[in-house]
Amino acid sequence: MKEIELLANNATQKDGAMYETLEIVNEMYERKITFLPIDLYKSNAVKFKMEDDGIRPPLNSIPGFGTIAAQGVEEARKQGEFMSIDDLRIRAKLGNSAIEMLKNAGCLDGMSQSNQMSLFG
């Protein structure tokens, strides 16, 4: 937040929106509300979700991961569990950068790259 404050009039509109979000997050921490990790199967595309253990952020809260991509994941998972990252990419119609953002957010941990089994590995 201090970085955005230091930008003052040079802050972009995106910085301003981020500042407002950070204020809300700080308020939630002060109220002892726990944030759950973003989850490929449990997170809503665009809305925060209250659960027994805390609040789960939506998929589109991943920096750079847009609403269209988040809605694509939400729609694709209705067809069942993703067999691999490639399956997710195809069913949710995601590009390489969107897949990379999900990886960086920890959403694809433990998921294999493809459905094919290695005969020599």
Secondary structure by P-SEA (a helix, b strand, c coil): caaaaaacccccaaaaaaaaaaaaaaaaaaacccccccccccccccbbbbcccbbbbcccccccccaaaaaaaaaaacccccccaaaaaaaacccaaaaaaaaaacccccccccccccccc
